[in-house]
C-alpha cells in the first residue's frame, strides 16, 4: 500500500511519519528486539551479564517498551509513554548502581538505532518506500534516541544525588556481580570487597522485598548489601537469618512485606533470590497465603511442583491419558478419587470420608481406574509422576475435568 505524502514539522520529529507506517513496523518488533539484543550483548559484554542478573526482566521490558512506544507514537502522536519513561530511568539507575558512566548505555542505544535503521531499509525494499520517507524515519529515530538518553540521564542523576558516597555504588556493583554468578575468586569481586570494606561470607540469605521499599536502607547494618532502587528490591544478608537479623529486618522495613530465601553458599545467592521472588509470585497468584514475612523454606514442595507450569501440564496430560475417553464429569470424579488415594494410600473408608462419598463408591471407582490404567498403577515411577502432577494441578486450582 503506498504511503501518503507528508510535510515536515520541525517541532515534532515524529510528526512527518505517516501513521500508516506503524502498520508495517509493528510486525517487525519481535524479531527486531531479538536482533538488537544479540548485537548489543556482542558489542557490550557487560550487558550480557546484566541480562542474566536480577534486573533481567526490567532490561528486557525497557527494550520492548522503547521500540513499542516509538511505533505507538507514529500511530498516535498523543500515545502515553509513562511506562517507557520509568523503565528508561531504571536503565540509568542500573548504570549508576553498576559504577559505570552513561557512555556505554548511550552507545547501546545508538547501536540499537542502527540495527532498527537497517531493518527499515529492508522494509523500504520490500514495500517500495521512498528514499525521502526512509530519511525522515532515520531523523525521527535518532531524535528519539536522544529522548531515551535524556530519560536515562534523569535516572542516573537520581541515584547519584541519593547515594552520593562512592562506597554505596561499589557495594551495589558487588551485589550485582554476586547475583550474576561471577566466580567468587574473580579479581573484580575481591577488589570490590577490599575497596568497600565488605568481608565475603561463606553463606548468604537473600530477601526479596515488595515495592515500595523506601526508607529501608537507613536501618540496615553495614554488612547487608542492598539494591532498593531496582524494580524488584532485594537484600543480601551474610550468613543465616538469625533472630537478631529478623529483628533488624522488622525494624528496618516496618512497612514492607518480604520473602526470605534459603540460606545457601554465597556462589548460589541468585538461586536464593529466585526462590524468594517465586514465592512472592505464588502469593500474587493466590496459591501461597499472603503475609508480611514469607519463608521460601516453608513452600519448597510448592515451588518445585510449580517451577515449570507448562511442563506440569504436559506431565499431567501424559499420566492422565488413560482417562481421556471418559466423559468430563466422570473423568473428574475418577481423577479426584485417584488423587485422594495416591495422597493418602488410605482404605476405601478413609478415601470415602475424605471425598464425602460411600466406601462402596470408592471401591467402584478404584476398580474403574484399574480397568483404565492396568499395570500403570503398580509402577512406582508412574505413581510418583501421577501424584506430582495431580498435586500441582490441585495447587493451581485446575479443574480435573480439563
Buried (B, 14 or more C-beta within 10 A) or exposed (E): EEBEEBEEEEEEBBBBBBBEBBBBBBEBBEEBBEBBBEBBBEEBEEBBBBBEBBBEEBBBBBBBBBBBBBBBBBBEEEBEBEEBBBBBBBBBBBBBBBBBEBEBBBEBBBBBBBBBBEBBEEBBEEEEBEEEBBEBBBBBBBEBBEBBBEBBBBBBBBBEEEBEEEBBBBBBBBBBBBBBBBEBEEEEBEEBBEBBEBEBBEBBBBBBBBEEBEEBBEBBEEBBBBBBBBBBBBBBBBBEBEEEBEEBBEEBBEEBBBBBBBBBEBBBBBBBBBBBBBBBEBBEEEBBEEEEBBBBBEBEEBBEBBEEBEEBBEBBEEBBEBBEEBEEEBBBBBBBBBBBBBBEEBEBEBBBBBBEBEBEBBBBBBEBBEEBBEEBBEEEEBBEBBBBBBBBBBBBEBEBBE
